[in-house]
Amino acid sequence: MDRRTTAGMSRPALSAVTELFKPITWFPPMWAFACGVVASGVSMDGRWWLALVGVALAGPLVCATSQAVNDWFDRHVDAINEPQRPIPSGRMPGRWGLYLAVGWTVLSLLVATVLGPWGFGAAALGLLLAWAYSAPPLRLKENGWWGNAACGISYEGIAWITGAAVMAGGAMPGGESLVLAALYSAGTHGIMTLNDFKAVAGDRRMGVRSLPVQLGVDRAARVACWFMAVPQVLVIGLLLHWERPLHAAGVGALLLVQGVLMRRFLASPTERALWYSGFGVPLFVAGMMVSAFALRSLGVAP
């Protein structure tokens, strides 16, 4: 194991730092920011760099920070559920997990200043929710209803709205964009529940009241599916109301396939939660982009 010593303290290997930041989790907020960029209807000419900075802020900075914060304050639960993670395994020695969480918070805020008041405010709110989700005294994740809501708002709603606002020069996004951002945030509540099925035993022992712990595995799985499906049904209705039948059909087709996958997931939630995350969630986020292009075609940008 590659560890060097500075002032008597071991430093984690770069591979452990990368694992702590969990790059695979960066995709949802990056994608949502991109959806906001598309929905804004603003040309990328001369503003492409804002989109790039925003995508980097949403993923490798703010989302990575949230992962570091979560792993630090979850290190005791992870020692039961996932002892191979960087902190409980010892590959992230001492208080390095905390130092990285704090350092990445500061770096995220510095980069956010490039995006103006909207970008900075959104980053600050996202980081506040990240710390509130994992850290005492709030520790929102100890209740699945509140914790999953915080993640949905951060990962999808804030990112989408910020992408639209930044591209529009700081103007408030139109009502249509705000409604879609809110609906997809609600849908993400269900997606976040999928992550809790693998940790039921440890959560029960440590007093974390995830939805599978509160409701039982089977009922929590049904609730997660309803949370994912109902907002998409409402999106389809809105797209039809806005006279975008092709986009509505696209979201509808994606939802239909999700429904088939949900039936298999519900038959064995604990074993198939990660499977559904891999196959069903990409269909959900694909519908987000279809909806964003529908707004672009409407010309409702601020």
N, C-alpha and C positions, 0 to 999 in steps of 0.2 A: 504494500500500500504506500502510495507516494505522499508522505507527510514531511514537511519541513518545520523547523523550529525557529520561532522568533520570540525573543524575550521569554523563553521557557514555555511558550504556548504553541501547541500543534496547530497547524493550519490545514483546513480541508483541501483535498484534491479538487481540481477543476471539475472532474466528473461528479463529485458529490454536490458541488454548488449547482451544477446544471440540473441534477436530479431534484435538488431542493426546490428549484424554481419551476419544475415541471412544464417544459415547453409544450407538451401535448395539450395543456389546459389553456394555452394562450389563444387558441383558434376562435372560441366563441366571441370574446369581446372584439378581437380584430375583425372578424366577419361582420359583427353588428355595426362597428364603426364604418366599415366599407358599405354596408347597406344604407347607412345614413348619408354617406357621400353620394351614392347613386340616387337616393330619394330626393336629395336637395335639388337635383336638376341643373346644378351649376357646372359649367364647362371646366374641365381639368386644366385648360390652357393657363399657364402661369400660376396655377394653384396646386399642381401635382405634389409639390413638396409638403404642403400642409397635410395632404392625405397620407403621405408616407410617415411623417412625424406622428400623426394621430394614430395610425395603425401600430407603430412602434410603442407609443405611449400606452395604448390599450392592452397590448400583449406582453412584450418582454419587460415592461416596466411596472405598470400598475397591477396587472394580473400576476406577474411573477412575485411582486411584493406580497400580494394576498396569500400566495402559496407558502412563502417563507414564514409569514406571520402565523398562518394556520398550523404549519408543521411544528413551530416552536411551542405554541400553546397547547398543541395536541400530542406532545411527545410522550406523555404518560399513557394516553389511549393507544397511540401507535405502538408502544412497547408490547401491547396485548394483541392488537389487530394486525399490525404490519411491522414487526420488529426489524425487518430488513431496510426500512427507510433510513435516510442519512443520519438523523439525529439519534433515534434509539439504538441504531447499530454501532454508533461511535465513530462513524466516518465523518460526521460533522461535530468535531469535539468542542468541549467547553460551552461557551455562550455564543459561538459563531453564528448559530441560527438566528439568534436575536440581533446580533450586530448586522447581519446581512439584511434582515427585515427593516431595521431602522435606516441603514444606509440607502437601501433601494427606495424607501419612502422619500427621503430627501432628494435623491436623484430624480425621481419621478416628478416631484414638484418643480424642480429646476427646469426640466425639459418642458413641462406643461406651460411655462411662461411664454414659450415660443408661439403657442396657439392662441394667445390673447386671453381676455377675461373668461370666455366660455370654456376654453380648453383647460385653463388653470382651475376654474371653479369645479368643473366636472371631475378632474383628476383628484382634487382635494376631497370632494364628496365620495368618490369611489374608494379612496384610501381610508377615509373615515369609516366607511361601511366595512372595509376589509379588516380593520382593527377591531371594530365593534363586533364583527362576526366571530372572531376567535378569542379576543383578549378579555379578561375580566376588567371591570365588573359586569359589563353588559353580556359578553359572550353569547351572542344571538344564536349561535349554532347549537346551544344546549336545548333549544326548542325548535323542532323542524319547521314549524309554521313560520316563525320569524326569520330563522337563518336562511331558509331557502328563498324567502321573499327578498332578503337583502342581496343574495347572489343574483337572483333574476334581474333586479333593478340595476345592479352594477354591471353585470355581464352583457345585458342586452339593451335595456332602456337607456341608461346613461350613455353608453357607447354610441347607440344609434342617433340619439338626439344631438350629441356632441358632434358627430360626423356631419350631420346636416347643418348645424349652426355654424361650425367653423368654416365650411365651404361657402356658406352664404354671408361670410364676413361678419358673423356675430349676430345676425338676425334670428329672432325666434322662429323655429320651424313651424310650418303650417299645422293646422289642427289634424289633418289626415295623417301626417307623419307622426305626430304625438300619440294619436290613437293606436296606430300600428305598433309603435315602440312599446306602449303600455301592454298591448295584447301579447306580444311576443315575450315581454318580461314575465307576464303571468304564466305563459306556457313553460318558461324555463324553471319555474317552481317545481314542476313535475320532473323535469330533466335532472334537477339537483337531487331529488329524492332517489333517483336510480343509484347514486353514489353511496347511499346509506345502507343498502342491503348487505353489503359485504362486511359491515362493521357492527352488526347487531349485538353480538356477544360482548364485545368490548364496550360499546355504548351503554349497554345495560349496567355493566359493572361500574362504569365511571359516571353514571348519572346523566348521560347525554340523551335527551328525549327526542331523538330523531322520529320521523313519522313511522318507520317500521317498528320502533320501540313503543310508541304511543298507541298505534292503531293495530299492531300485528302485521305480519309480513303480507298476507293476502289482501287485507283491506288497504294497506298503504300502497300496494301495487295498483289497485283499482283507482285510488285517489290520484296517483301520479299520472295515470293514463287520462283521466278526466281533465286534469290540469293541462296536459299537453294538447288534448284534442279540442276542447271547447273553444279556446281562443282562435284556433285555426278555422273552426266553423264560422266564427264571427268575422274573421278576416275575409273568408269567402263571400259572406253576405255583404260586407262593405265593398268589396271589389265589384260585385254585381251591381250594387247601388251606384257606384261610380262609373258604371258602364264600361267595365273592363272584363268582359266575359272570358276571354282567352287566358288572362292571368288568373282569374277565379278558377277556371278549369285546371290550370296547372297546379295551383295549391290544392285543389280538390283531389287530383290524381295522386299527389304526394301523400295527402292525408289518408287516402284509401289504402295505399301500400302500408303506411304506418299502422292502420287498423289491423291488417293481416298479421303484421309482426307483433302487435300488442297482444293478440290472442295467444300466441305462442309464449310470450313473456309472462302473461298472467297464469299460465299453466304451471310455471315453476319460477317464481320471481327471484328467489335468492340465487339460483344457478344461472339465470338468464338476464339479470340486470345489466351486466357489463356487455353481454351480447347485444341487447337492445340498444345500449348506448352506442355501440359500434355501427349498427345497421339502421336503427330507427331515427336517431338524433340527426344524422346528416340529411335525412329527408325533411325534417323540421326546419333546419337552417337553410336548406335550399328554397323552401317556401318563403322564407324571409326575403331572400334576394329577388324572387319573383315578384313579391309585393312591392319591394323597393323600385323595381323597374316599372311597375304599374303606376306608382306615384310620379315617376319621372315622365312617363308618357302623358300623364294628366296635366303636367305643367303647373303643379301647385306649389312649386318652390317659393320660399320667402323672397 
